[in-house]
Amino acid sequence: MIRIQEEPLDLEELIQATRNTEAGAIVTFQGTVRKYSGSMEVTSLIYESYKEMALNVIQTIVDEAKDKFGVLEVNVLHRIGTVNIKEDSVAISVSSAHRKEAFKACEYIIDSIKEKVPIWKKDVKPGGEAKWRD
Amino acid sequence: MKITVKYFGSVKDDAGREMEIIDVPEGSSVSSIIGMIKGERSGLALRKNPLMFALNQNFCDGNKILSENDELALFPVVSGG
């Protein structure tokens, strides 16, 4: 499951999709929106994606992670639109026979998403002013 | 020949549009067309932050030669997650 969506992320659905009869471990990572962007206070972030390309790039990253670490199931959800502080902007769940591979794959996937996937965000300040972060 | 150009993030604001269909000479490279677009859109020419690009939803080299109906996307450094 690879999805880019406006709706809040359903972690239970994500984890259930990651279960595998050969798995001895599931590692799930959530990226959440924090109150500060550097030293600036924000109330939310607004995410935008180049959706068709973003889905393809995430699929490539997932395939690489499976090849590199031999993990079983990988599922990725990313939100677009307004995401308030404390809410999840991204969630990744990985299952593997043993935990080390799942931890490594999960870290590889989030690092690669931040580096390569065409998604951008705007910081929204308490007054409502929004500014692209680039 | 015609190609589609899409703009995202702050680059969309700099270009003043989300997308457009433009006429480009046969044999044009990605870099030459980005240069042409900058010549017509002062917001993009004045942009200080890096400009990234993709052709048909793949990152590519600026020397890549465009074909009819290609989709060129211009956008800022990515910041997902």
Backbone of each chain as ProteinMPNN parsed JSONL, in Angstrom:
{"seq_chain_A": "MIRIQEEPLDLEELIQATRNTEAGAIVTFQGTVRKYSGSMEVTSLIYESYKEMALNVIQTIVDEAKDKFGVLEVNVLHRIGTVNIKEDSVAISVSSAHRKEAFKACEYIIDSIKEKVPIWKKDVKPGGEAKWRD", "coords_chain_A": {"N_chain_A": [[0.85, -1.189, 0.0], [0.736, 2.043, -1.042], [0.149, 5.318, -0.497], [-1.035, 8.623, -1.108], [-2.655, 11.097, 0.546], [-5.435, 13.203, 1.576], [-6.86, 12.766, 3.869], [-6.699, 12.056, 7.442], [-4.108, 9.818, 8.665], [-4.519, 6.327, 8.894], [-3.353, 4.368, 11.192], [-3.765, 1.808, 12.199], [-4.864, 0.413, 10.072], [-2.683, 0.566, 8.371], [-0.716, -0.922, 9.745], [-1.939, -3.427, 9.957], [-1.941, -4.158, 7.272], [0.691, -4.679, 6.964], [1.32, -6.954, 8.276], [2.599, -10.297, 8.27], [2.889, -13.755, 7.724], [5.442, -14.761, 7.965], [6.799, -12.934, 9.39], [8.697, -11.705, 12.124], [8.862, -9.321, 13.246], [7.564, -5.996, 13.315], [8.185, -2.779, 12.292], [7.219, 0.51, 12.77], [7.132, 3.79, 11.589], [6.319, 7.125, 12.368], [6.035, 10.333, 11.041], [5.603, 13.404, 12.515], [3.853, 16.543, 12.861], [5.482, 19.262, 14.238], [5.507, 21.905, 16.74], [7.35, 23.899, 16.25], [9.14, 25.369, 13.597], [12.282, 25.394, 12.98], [13.13, 28.241, 14.697], [10.696, 29.331, 14.571], [7.261, 29.629, 15.377], [4.639, 27.427, 14.492], [1.287, 26.608, 13.391], [0.269, 24.716, 11.799], [1.081, 22.621, 8.957], [1.11, 22.916, 5.414], [0.866, 20.605, 2.95], [1.974, 19.822, -0.345], [1.869, 17.878, -3.34], [3.491, 16.417, -6.216], [1.726, 14.365, -7.465], [1.551, 11.956, -9.141], [4.22, 11.482, -9.839], [5.363, 11.379, -7.29], [4.231, 9.072, -6.167], [5.364, 7.131, -7.84], [8.103, 7.475, -7.238], [8.17, 6.842, -4.523], [7.444, 4.154, -4.712], [9.702, 3.124, -6.02], [11.629, 3.546, -4.028], [10.642, 1.863, -2.034], [10.91, -0.615, -3.322], [13.708, -0.684, -3.547], [14.382, -0.795, -0.83], [13.326, -3.286, -0.118], [14.967, -4.956, -1.662], [17.535, -4.327, -0.635], [17.42, -4.901, 2.131], [15.951, -7.173, 2.495], [13.331, -7.271, 3.501], [9.857, -8.022, 4.355], [7.027, -7.001, 4.065], [6.1, -3.722, 3.008], [4.66, -0.655, 3.713], [3.415, 2.569, 2.925], [2.209, 5.72, 3.861], [1.337, 9.04, 3.036], [0.473, 12.321, 3.937], [-1.286, 15.026, 2.302], [-2.235, 18.5, 1.866], [-3.687, 20.38, 4.597], [-2.023, 19.805, 7.626], [-2.24, 19.517, 10.996], [-0.447, 20.555, 14.016], [0.958, 17.968, 15.97], [-0.32, 15.991, 14.531], [0.007, 13.161, 12.238], [2.165, 13.273, 9.46], [3.405, 11.563, 7.775], [3.618, 8.017, 7.452], [5.2, 4.923, 7.929], [5.429, 1.475, 7.545], [7.044, -1.542, 8.22], [7.677, -4.962, 7.784], [9.585, -7.801, 8.888], [11.579, -10.819, 9.052], [13.324, -10.731, 11.212], [14.09, -8.197, 13.691], [16.153, -6.253, 13.16], [16.522, -5.798, 10.391], [14.088, -4.645, 9.691], [14.117, -2.244, 11.173], [16.329, -0.98, 9.967], [15.469, -0.797, 7.286], [13.238, 0.841, 7.544], [14.357, 3.264, 8.388], [15.944, 3.81, 6.171], [13.946, 4.2, 4.259], [12.456, 6.484, 5.188], [14.487, 8.413, 5.188], [15.106, 8.459, 2.447], [12.668, 9.276, 1.355], [12.526, 11.906, 2.302], [14.593, 12.989, 0.872], [14.101, 12.559, -1.872], [11.383, 12.475, -2.785], [8.841, 14.144, -4.576], [7.39, 16.241, -2.803], [6.171, 19.035, -1.045], [6.289, 21.58, 1.559], [4.431, 24.05, 3.379], [4.879, 26.405, 5.936], [2.565, 27.303, 8.388], [1.843, 30.134, 10.156], [0.891, 31.316, 13.513], [-0.77, 33.605, 13.065], [-1.894, 32.991, 10.661], [-0.539, 33.405, 8.34], [1.168, 31.951, 5.596], [4.081, 30.234, 4.531], [6.278, 29.004, 2.06], [8.509, 26.315, 2.62], [11.509, 26.342, 1.531]], "CA_chain_A": [[0.0, 0.0, 0.0], [1.422, 3.338, -1.076], [-0.964, 6.246, -0.705], [-0.898, 10.044, -0.773], [-4.061, 11.363, 0.834], [-5.755, 14.379, 2.404], [-7.462, 12.312, 5.117], [-5.753, 11.608, 8.47], [-3.557, 8.488, 8.404], [-5.079, 5.262, 9.727], [-2.196, 3.521, 11.523], [-4.204, 0.429, 12.394], [-4.974, -0.153, 8.715], [-1.304, 0.467, 7.859], [-0.01, -2.025, 10.42], [-2.586, -4.689, 9.556], [-1.498, -4.471, 5.909], [2.116, -5.028, 7.015], [1.473, -8.267, 8.928], [3.0, -11.363, 7.35], [3.058, -14.976, 8.533], [6.873, -15.042, 8.167], [7.406, -11.792, 10.086], [8.883, -11.732, 13.569], [8.942, -7.926, 13.701], [7.017, -4.893, 12.505], [8.64, -1.455, 12.74], [6.393, 1.567, 12.168], [7.617, 5.147, 11.834], [5.404, 8.227, 12.063], [6.549, 11.694, 11.054], [4.506, 14.237, 13.024], [4.073, 17.99, 12.726], [5.822, 19.859, 15.537], [5.083, 23.295, 16.925], [8.366, 24.851, 15.806], [9.916, 25.168, 12.38], [13.441, 26.169, 13.428], [12.734, 29.007, 15.88], [9.388, 29.936, 14.273], [6.109, 28.839, 15.806], [3.649, 27.145, 13.444], [0.065, 25.94, 13.866], [0.054, 23.578, 10.896], [1.833, 22.643, 7.697], [0.302, 22.576, 4.234], [1.687, 19.794, 2.04], [1.552, 19.696, -1.752], [2.695, 16.865, -4.014], [3.38, 16.096, -7.649], [1.269, 13.07, -6.973], [1.897, 10.795, -9.979], [5.658, 11.226, -9.71], [5.653, 11.031, -5.893], [3.873, 7.658, -5.979], [6.391, 6.327, -8.531], [9.389, 7.554, -6.526], [8.031, 6.057, -3.283], [7.478, 2.733, -5.103], [11.11, 2.788, -6.28], [12.309, 3.493, -2.72], [10.171, 0.636, -1.365], [11.56, -1.748, -4.011], [15.126, -0.666, -3.139], [14.46, -1.242, 0.573], [13.099, -4.737, -0.102], [16.182, -5.573, -2.204], [18.704, -4.103, 0.236], [17.302, -5.406, 3.5], [15.224, -8.439, 2.507], [12.137, -7.189, 4.354], [8.711, -8.732, 3.781], [5.99, -6.072, 3.603], [6.38, -2.302, 3.26], [3.521, 0.204, 3.378], [3.739, 3.986, 3.147], [1.129, 6.696, 3.703], [1.783, 10.438, 3.208], [-0.641, 13.262, 3.805], [-1.155, 16.334, 1.651], [-3.204, 19.441, 2.42], [-3.341, 20.917, 5.922], [-1.767, 18.839, 8.702], [-2.06, 20.299, 12.225], [0.604, 20.068, 14.913], [0.73, 16.681, 16.65], [-0.86, 14.981, 13.603], [1.003, 12.464, 11.411], [2.259, 13.679, 8.052], [3.868, 10.387, 7.025], [3.716, 6.789, 8.257], [5.856, 3.829, 7.19], [5.421, 0.245, 8.328], [7.887, -2.558, 7.574], [7.799, -6.234, 8.52], [10.709, -8.653, 8.486], [11.717, -12.012, 9.892], [14.009, -10.294, 12.43], [13.848, -6.753, 13.838], [17.204, -5.352, 12.667], [16.282, -5.459, 8.987], [12.929, -3.741, 9.625], [14.577, -0.92, 11.639], [17.204, -0.389, 8.938], [14.67, -0.47, 6.098], [12.367, 1.966, 7.88], [15.188, 4.469, 8.38], [16.313, 4.052, 4.769], [12.778, 4.705, 3.526], [12.123, 7.879, 5.542], [15.583, 9.276, 4.707], [14.983, 8.58, 0.99], [11.476, 10.09, 1.074], [12.86, 13.318, 2.536], [15.584, 13.425, -0.111], [13.783, 12.357, -3.294], [9.975, 12.439, -3.209], [8.373, 15.503, -4.854], [6.368, 16.763, -1.885], [6.677, 20.282, -0.464], [5.426, 22.035, 2.647], [4.335, 25.458, 3.764], [4.672, 26.635, 7.366], [1.464, 28.241, 8.673], [2.111, 30.804, 11.435], [-0.328, 31.508, 14.314], [-1.63, 34.621, 12.453], [-2.491, 32.461, 9.442], [0.356, 33.604, 7.193], [1.801, 30.687, 5.199], [5.303, 30.459, 3.753], [6.916, 27.768, 1.598], [9.798, 25.986, 3.222], [12.513, 25.875, 0.572]], "C_chain_A": [[0.895, 1.252, 0.0], [0.343, 4.359, -1.394], [-0.567, 7.665, -0.316], [-2.317, 10.559, -0.629], [-4.245, 12.607, 1.689], [-6.266, 13.952, 3.778], [-6.375, 11.951, 6.141], [-5.325, 10.157, 8.23], [-4.107, 7.471, 9.403], [-3.964, 4.244, 10.015], [-2.577, 2.056, 11.687], [-4.292, -0.286, 11.042], [-3.572, -0.412, 8.144], [-0.595, -0.765, 8.443], [-0.622, -3.379, 10.033], [-2.113, -5.131, 8.175], [-0.054, -4.963, 5.885], [2.345, -6.414, 7.612], [1.758, -9.349, 7.877], [3.3, -12.605, 8.195], [4.536, -15.297, 8.806], [7.573, -13.96, 8.989], [7.511, -12.033, 11.586], [8.934, -10.32, 14.128], [8.198, -7.015, 12.74], [7.545, -3.607, 13.118], [7.814, -0.417, 12.006], [6.94, 2.924, 12.571], [6.512, 6.131, 11.496], [6.195, 9.526, 12.074], [5.399, 12.579, 11.482], [4.87, 15.712, 12.91], [4.339, 18.578, 14.108], [5.533, 21.356, 15.514], [6.077, 24.304, 16.364], [9.027, 24.417, 14.502], [11.172, 26.007, 12.578], [13.031, 26.907, 14.697], [11.333, 29.606, 15.709], [8.238, 29.021, 14.71], [5.154, 28.637, 14.625], [2.424, 26.471, 14.076], [-0.239, 24.708, 13.016], [1.045, 23.674, 9.742], [0.851, 22.349, 6.573], [1.217, 21.846, 3.26], [1.088, 19.782, 0.643], [2.436, 18.638, -2.401], [2.516, 16.937, -5.527], [3.03, 14.613, -7.606], [1.717, 11.872, -7.818], [3.372, 10.448, -9.823], [5.992, 10.762, -8.291], [5.345, 9.553, -5.643], [4.921, 6.75, -6.634], [7.708, 6.312, -7.76], [9.31, 6.754, -5.224], [8.094, 4.562, -3.615], [8.921, 2.282, -5.352], [11.875, 2.636, -4.968], [11.928, 2.203, -1.98], [10.838, -0.594, -1.99], [13.04, -1.847, -3.619], [15.27, -1.221, -1.723], [14.267, -2.758, 0.668], [14.345, -5.475, -0.592], [17.343, -5.518, -1.226], [18.624, -4.864, 1.548], [16.505, -6.71, 3.613], [13.988, -8.428, 3.392], [10.922, -7.752, 3.614], [7.667, -7.789, 3.198], [6.425, -4.65, 3.929], [5.153, -1.512, 2.836], [3.824, 1.63, 3.783], [2.499, 4.837, 2.908], [1.723, 8.092, 3.89], [0.587, 11.346, 3.035], [-0.273, 14.448, 2.943], [-2.277, 17.214, 2.188], [-2.756, 19.894, 3.799], [-3.17, 19.798, 6.944], [-1.429, 19.649, 9.954], [-0.95, 19.723, 13.094], [0.073, 18.867, 15.705], [0.137, 15.607, 15.726], [0.275, 14.355, 12.787], [0.982, 13.002, 9.976], [2.677, 12.496, 7.178], [3.912, 9.191, 7.977], [4.241, 5.671, 7.366], [5.818, 2.591, 8.085], [6.14, -0.851, 7.541], [7.873, -3.834, 8.423], [8.978, -7.035, 7.978], [10.792, -9.837, 9.442], [12.335, -11.633, 11.241], [14.052, -8.772, 12.473], [14.888, -5.844, 13.182], [16.925, -4.878, 11.246], [15.125, -4.455, 8.875], [13.31, -2.338, 10.095], [15.401, -0.234, 10.543], [16.396, 0.055, 7.722], [13.801, 0.758, 6.36], [13.159, 3.279, 7.831], [15.594, 4.834, 6.944], [15.151, 4.695, 4.007], [12.468, 6.151, 3.901], [13.234, 8.826, 5.074], [15.448, 9.513, 3.198], [13.766, 9.427, 0.614], [11.821, 11.573, 1.219], [13.8, 13.861, 1.455], [15.044, 13.465, -1.544], [12.328, 12.546, -3.711], [9.435, 13.865, -3.4], [7.12, 15.885, -4.046], [6.99, 17.995, -1.227], [5.752, 20.727, 0.655], [5.542, 23.525, 2.9], [4.156, 25.512, 5.268], [3.527, 27.625, 7.526], [1.684, 28.809, 10.07], [0.806, 31.016, 12.195], [-1.274, 32.56, 13.719], [-2.291, 34.155, 11.163], [-1.616, 32.619, 8.208], [1.088, 32.295, 6.873], [2.993, 30.96, 4.29], [5.912, 29.116, 3.351], [8.236, 27.556, 2.304], [10.701, 25.453, 2.124], [13.661, 26.85, 0.532]], "O_chain_A": [[1.689, 1.476, 0.914], [-0.305, 4.279, -2.437], [0.14, 7.882, 0.668], [-3.106, 10.473, -1.57], [-3.346, 13.015, 2.424], [-6.121, 14.695, 4.748], [-5.264, 11.583, 5.762], [-6.079, 9.365, 7.665], [-4.151, 7.728, 10.606], [-3.673, 3.377, 9.192], [-1.797, 1.166, 11.35], [-3.857, -1.428, 10.892], [-3.309, -1.446, 7.53], [0.036, -1.538, 7.723], [0.099, -4.352, 9.811], [-1.908, -6.32, 7.93], [0.381, -5.584, 4.915], [3.427, -6.984, 7.474], [1.236, -9.317, 6.763], [3.901, -12.5, 9.264], [4.851, -16.013, 9.756], [8.772, -14.045, 9.255], [6.569, -12.493, 12.232], [9.037, -10.133, 15.34], [8.196, -7.224, 11.526], [7.379, -3.366, 14.314], [7.711, -0.446, 10.78], [7.182, 3.18, 13.751], [5.844, 6.0, 10.471], [6.944, 9.79, 13.015], [4.323, 12.522, 10.886], [6.046, 16.076, 12.868], [3.537, 18.42, 15.029], [5.346, 21.975, 14.467], [5.704, 25.431, 16.039], [9.415, 23.261, 14.332], [11.135, 27.219, 12.366], [12.628, 26.276, 15.674], [10.842, 30.305, 16.596], [8.243, 27.818, 14.451], [4.898, 29.565, 13.858], [2.509, 25.855, 15.138], [-0.916, 23.781, 13.461], [1.746, 24.673, 9.579], [-0.122, 21.619, 6.762], [2.217, 22.396, 2.8], [-0.13, 19.738, 0.467], [3.612, 18.51, -2.059], [1.519, 17.451, -6.033], [3.893, 13.739, -7.696], [2.208, 10.883, -7.275], [3.736, 9.279, -9.693], [6.808, 9.858, -8.108], [6.119, 8.862, -4.98], [5.318, 5.734, -6.064], [8.354, 5.27, -7.642], [10.263, 6.066, -4.859], [8.722, 3.791, -2.889], [9.313, 1.189, -4.942], [12.673, 1.712, -4.812], [12.777, 1.542, -1.381], [11.275, -1.5, -1.281], [13.561, -2.938, -3.389], [16.167, -2.017, -1.449], [14.954, -3.431, 1.436], [14.738, -6.49, -0.017], [18.042, -6.507, -1.008], [19.622, -5.406, 2.026], [16.396, -7.283, 4.697], [13.63, -9.453, 3.972], [10.957, -7.935, 2.397], [7.443, -7.772, 1.988], [7.032, -4.392, 4.969], [4.659, -1.682, 1.721], [4.41, 1.882, 4.836], [1.823, 4.698, 1.888], [2.524, 8.306, 4.8], [-0.213, 11.177, 2.114], [0.893, 14.834, 2.856], [-3.17, 16.73, 2.884], [-1.574, 19.801, 4.132], [-4.05, 18.953, 7.112], [-0.442, 20.384, 9.971], [-0.558, 18.567, 12.939], [-1.106, 18.79, 16.048], [0.094, 14.434, 16.099], [1.355, 14.931, 12.658], [-0.077, 13.16, 9.369], [2.346, 12.437, 5.994], [4.208, 9.34, 9.163], [3.807, 5.491, 6.228], [6.148, 2.673, 9.268], [5.879, -1.058, 6.356], [8.04, -3.777, 9.641], [9.322, -6.964, 6.798], [10.159, -9.85, 10.498], [11.927, -12.145, 12.284], [14.052, -8.119, 11.429], [14.539, -4.768, 12.694], [17.076, -3.696, 10.937], [15.176, -3.531, 8.063], [12.887, -1.349, 9.497], [15.193, 0.94, 10.236], [16.607, 1.145, 7.191], [13.65, 1.614, 5.488], [12.682, 4.28, 7.295], [15.586, 6.003, 6.558], [15.348, 5.615, 3.213], [12.238, 6.972, 3.013], [12.944, 9.929, 4.61], [15.651, 10.63, 2.723], [13.823, 10.207, -0.336], [11.458, 12.391, 0.373], [13.794, 15.058, 1.166], [15.47, 14.298, -2.343], [12.062, 12.76, -4.894], [9.553, 14.699, -2.502], [5.989, 15.852, -4.531], [8.175, 18.003, -0.895], [4.59, 20.323, 0.714], [6.575, 24.155, 2.675], [3.367, 24.749, 5.825], [3.514, 28.67, 6.876], [1.709, 28.067, 11.052], [-0.272, 30.912, 11.609], [-2.489, 32.415, 13.858], [-3.157, 34.847, 10.626], [-1.902, 32.046, 7.157], [1.568, 31.612, 7.778], [2.928, 31.804, 3.396], [6.049, 28.211, 4.174], [8.984, 28.501, 2.555], [10.672, 24.263, 1.812], [14.618, 26.646, -0.214]]}, "seq_chain_B": "MKITVKYFGSVKDDAGREMEIIDVPEGSSVSSIIGMIKGERSGLALRKNPLMFALNQNFCDGNKILSENDELALFPVVSGG", "coords_chain_B": {"N_chain_B": [[6.819, 21.973, -31.684], [4.592, 20.742, -29.103], [4.758, 20.959, -25.559], [3.945, 20.057, -22.152], [4.118, 22.059, -19.282], [4.543, 21.877, -15.855], [4.149, 23.385, -12.646], [5.285, 23.534, -9.292], [4.919, 23.944, -5.683], [6.814, 26.626, -4.239], [7.762, 27.407, -6.664], [5.623, 27.435, -8.35], [4.288, 29.686, -7.417], [6.218, 31.594, -8.126], [6.156, 31.336, -10.885], [3.616, 32.063, -11.391], [1.523, 30.467, -12.165], [-0.037, 27.202, -12.516], [0.247, 25.341, -14.518], [1.093, 25.018, -18.023], [0.802, 24.889, -21.599], [3.294, 24.8, -23.921], [4.944, 25.934, -26.924], [7.756, 24.532, -28.372], [10.991, 24.523, -29.982], [11.874, 21.785, -32.156], [14.166, 19.306, -31.005], [15.026, 20.644, -28.776], [16.716, 21.036, -25.639], [16.159, 20.091, -22.194], [17.342, 21.953, -20.402], [17.652, 24.206, -22.069], [15.037, 24.935, -22.561], [14.113, 25.495, -20.005], [15.63, 27.754, -19.576], [14.48, 29.394, -21.527], [11.867, 29.63, -20.524], [12.386, 30.967, -18.131], [13.167, 33.373, -19.2], [10.768, 34.413, -19.96], [9.269, 34.558, -17.692], [9.53, 36.548, -15.167], [9.483, 36.197, -12.403], [10.492, 33.659, -12.036], [13.019, 33.953, -13.117], [14.154, 35.644, -11.271], [14.29, 34.145, -9.059], [15.889, 32.915, -6.137], [16.306, 30.609, -4.708], [17.121, 27.082, -5.164], [16.225, 25.421, -8.245], [14.513, 22.628, -9.234], [13.977, 19.873, -11.533], [11.901, 17.679, -13.515], [11.339, 15.189, -16.0], [8.65, 13.851, -17.63], [7.871, 12.704, -15.223], [10.201, 11.719, -14.108], [13.382, 12.215, -12.599], [15.904, 13.919, -14.401], [18.707, 14.502, -16.667], [19.858, 17.764, -17.55], [20.601, 17.946, -20.194], [18.969, 16.34, -21.625], [16.938, 15.612, -24.451], [13.929, 17.052, -25.552], [10.671, 15.668, -26.374], [7.699, 15.629, -28.445], [4.681, 16.355, -26.691], [5.789, 15.871, -24.189], [6.071, 15.975, -20.569], [7.141, 18.418, -18.597], [8.328, 19.193, -15.425], [8.714, 21.715, -13.009], [10.181, 22.548, -9.946], [10.713, 23.228, -6.362], [13.506, 22.305, -4.171], [12.879, 19.182, -2.688], [10.68, 18.587, 0.143], [9.398, 16.661, 1.717], [7.872, 14.418, 4.154]], "CA_chain_B": [[6.084, 20.909, -31.001], [4.034, 21.205, -27.841], [5.015, 20.205, -24.322], [3.241, 20.578, -20.974], [4.999, 22.423, -18.171], [3.833, 21.965, -14.576], [4.922, 24.087, -11.615], [4.869, 23.114, -7.947], [5.476, 24.621, -4.514], [7.098, 28.051, -4.411], [8.017, 27.666, -8.091], [4.292, 27.752, -8.899], [4.062, 31.105, -7.103], [7.155, 32.393, -8.93], [5.743, 31.282, -12.295], [2.283, 32.671, -11.478], [0.607, 29.496, -12.792], [0.179, 25.795, -12.153], [0.707, 24.609, -15.706], [0.855, 25.644, -19.321], [1.283, 24.133, -22.76], [4.113, 25.745, -24.687], [5.546, 25.493, -28.181], [9.223, 24.586, -28.299], [11.61, 24.008, -31.217], [12.323, 20.372, -32.16], [15.575, 19.14, -30.627], [15.376, 21.464, -27.603], [17.058, 20.317, -24.406], [15.443, 20.534, -20.992], [17.969, 23.181, -19.889], [17.399, 25.362, -22.936], [13.641, 25.35, -22.397], [14.01, 26.157, -18.696], [16.172, 29.096, -19.82], [13.459, 30.14, -22.291], [10.752, 29.931, -19.618], [12.861, 32.011, -17.217], [13.18, 34.621, -19.962], [9.4, 34.92, -20.076], [8.629, 34.66, -16.362], [10.554, 37.231, -14.364], [9.482, 35.616, -11.053], [11.397, 32.499, -12.045], [14.383, 34.441, -13.381], [14.655, 36.303, -10.048], [14.298, 33.155, -7.974], [17.227, 32.671, -5.577], [16.403, 29.221, -4.234], [17.359, 26.134, -6.256], [15.118, 24.974, -9.084], [14.703, 21.247, -9.677], [13.097, 19.565, -12.656], [11.694, 16.272, -13.873], [10.748, 15.005, -17.313], [7.745, 12.691, -17.612], [7.829, 12.173, -13.852], [11.488, 11.159, -13.695], [14.502, 13.157, -12.57], [16.71, 13.697, -15.612], [19.805, 15.41, -16.949], [19.439, 18.949, -18.297], [20.904, 17.786, -21.622], [17.962, 15.454, -22.247], [16.206, 16.267, -25.55], [12.478, 16.941, -25.379], [9.842, 15.129, -27.458], [6.31, 16.103, -28.482], [3.791, 15.933, -25.582], [6.487, 15.616, -22.918], [5.628, 16.736, -19.396], [8.287, 18.952, -17.85], [7.884, 19.747, -14.143], [9.698, 22.558, -12.322], [9.784, 22.613, -8.54], [11.804, 23.49, -5.41], [14.077, 21.138, -3.487], [11.745, 18.508, -2.046], [10.673, 18.718, 1.612], [8.355, 15.792, 2.262], [8.117, 13.779, 5.441]], "C_chain_B": [[5.629, 21.393, -29.623], [4.477, 20.3, -26.683], [4.184, 20.841, -23.197], [4.274, 20.9, -19.906], [4.151, 22.561, -16.914], [4.758, 22.596, -13.538], [4.389, 23.684, -10.243], [5.546, 23.951, -6.861], [5.716, 26.099, -4.795], [7.378, 28.407, -5.87], [6.705, 28.016, -8.802], [3.974, 29.222, -8.63], [4.953, 31.993, -7.97], [6.72, 32.449, -10.395], [4.367, 31.93, -12.488], [1.26, 31.757, -12.14], [0.946, 28.074, -12.36], [0.709, 24.992, -13.322], [0.457, 25.414, -16.969], [1.346, 24.693, -20.409], [2.045, 25.124, -23.623], [4.64, 25.082, -25.962], [7.051, 25.603, -28.066], [9.81, 24.038, -29.608], [11.995, 22.534, -31.068], [13.792, 20.329, -31.763], [15.987, 19.956, -29.41], [15.74, 20.578, -26.418], [16.226, 20.88, -23.261], [16.017, 21.87, -20.498], [17.644, 24.395, -20.742], [15.969, 25.857, -22.763], [13.42, 25.994, -21.033], [14.542, 27.596, -18.818], [15.161, 29.976, -20.544], [12.304, 30.562, -21.372], [11.153, 31.047, -18.64], [12.862, 33.384, -17.902], [11.803, 35.257, -20.05], [8.728, 35.141, -18.727], [9.652, 35.254, -15.394], [10.629, 36.664, -12.944], [10.425, 34.431, -10.96], [12.845, 32.942, -12.256], [14.996, 35.024, -12.11], [14.786, 35.338, -8.869], [15.717, 32.877, -7.48], [17.399, 31.222, -5.148], [16.555, 28.269, -5.413], [16.067, 25.726, -6.98], [15.422, 23.546, -9.532], [13.741, 20.953, -10.819], [12.996, 18.06, -12.862], [11.035, 16.233, -15.239], [9.927, 13.722, -17.3], [7.842, 11.925, -16.292], [9.085, 11.422, -13.434], [12.525, 12.275, -13.622], [15.364, 12.879, -13.796], [17.827, 14.719, -15.695], [19.277, 16.589, -17.762], [19.698, 18.848, -19.79], [19.888, 16.928, -22.367], [17.157, 16.243, -23.295], [14.71, 15.987, -25.408], [11.804, 16.339, -26.614], [8.447, 15.731, -27.352], [5.519, 15.514, -27.309], [4.507, 15.561, -24.285], [5.884, 16.461, -21.802], [6.866, 17.127, -18.591], [7.746, 19.563, -16.559], [9.027, 20.532, -13.509], [9.248, 22.73, -10.881], [10.986, 22.888, -7.629], [12.439, 22.185, -4.935], [12.954, 20.504, -2.663], [11.847, 18.624, -0.518], [9.549, 17.886, 2.23], [8.741, 15.231, 3.627], [7.526, 14.557, 6.589]], "O_chain_B": [[6.2, 22.324, -29.054], [4.558, 19.078, -26.806], [3.78, 22.001, -23.282], [5.19, 20.117, -19.656], [3.153, 23.282, -16.91], [5.97, 22.38, -13.544], [3.183, 23.515, -10.062], [6.586, 24.572, -7.08], [4.936, 26.747, -5.493], [7.248, 29.564, -6.269], [6.696, 28.805, -9.747], [3.455, 29.921, -9.501], [4.505, 33.017, -8.487], [6.889, 33.468, -11.064], [3.998, 32.299, -13.603], [0.233, 32.231, -12.626], [2.053, 27.786, -11.905], [1.517, 24.079, -13.149], [-0.307, 26.379, -16.964], [2.183, 23.821, -20.173], [1.511, 26.163, -24.011], [4.762, 23.861, -26.057], [7.57, 26.658, -27.7], [9.199, 23.192, -30.261], [12.391, 22.093, -29.989], [14.57, 21.207, -32.137], [17.162, 19.968, -29.043], [15.156, 19.513, -26.216], [15.673, 21.977, -23.342], [15.268, 22.803, -20.21], [17.392, 25.481, -20.219], [15.717, 27.061, -22.811], [12.631, 26.931, -20.909], [13.98, 28.528, -18.243], [15.002, 31.153, -20.22], [11.828, 31.696, -21.433], [10.366, 31.95, -18.357], [12.596, 34.41, -17.276], [11.674, 36.473, -20.194], [7.72, 35.842, -18.643], [10.52, 34.553, -14.876], [11.702, 36.645, -12.341], [11.077, 34.221, -9.937], [13.772, 32.391, -11.662], [16.202, 34.917, -11.89], [15.329, 35.687, -7.821], [16.629, 32.636, -8.272], [18.499, 30.672, -5.214], [16.167, 28.599, -6.534], [14.983, 25.696, -6.397], [16.464, 23.286, -10.135], [12.793, 21.706, -11.044], [13.861, 17.287, -12.452], [10.268, 17.128, -15.596], [10.441, 12.645, -16.998], [7.887, 10.696, -16.253], [9.049, 10.593, -12.525], [12.55, 13.168, -14.469], [15.534, 11.723, -14.185], [17.892, 15.667, -14.911], [18.359, 16.432, -18.567], [19.09, 19.575, -20.575], [19.944, 16.806, -23.59], [16.753, 17.381, -23.058], [14.287, 14.854, -25.178], [12.289, 16.475, -27.737], [8.062, 16.268, -26.313], [5.663, 14.337, -26.975], [3.893, 14.994, -23.38], [5.277, 17.505, -22.041], [7.538, 16.286, -17.994], [6.81, 20.362, -16.596], [10.168, 20.07, -13.478], [8.081, 23.02, -10.617], [12.134, 22.794, -8.064], [11.963, 21.098, -5.261], [12.174, 21.207, -2.021], [12.938, 18.743, 0.039], [8.847, 18.335, 3.135], [9.803, 15.539, 4.169], [7.649, 14.144, 7.743]]}, "name": "protein", "num_of_chains": 2, "seq": "MIRIQEEPLDLEELIQATRNTEAGAIVTFQGTVRKYSGSMEVTSLIYESYKEMALNVIQTIVDEAKDKFGVLEVNVLHRIGTVNIKEDSVAISVSSAHRKEAFKACEYIIDSIKEKVPIWKKDVKPGGEAKWRDMKITVKYFGSVKDDAGREMEIIDVPEGSSVSSIIGMIKGERSGLALRKNPLMFALNQNFCDGNKILSENDELALFPVVSGG"}
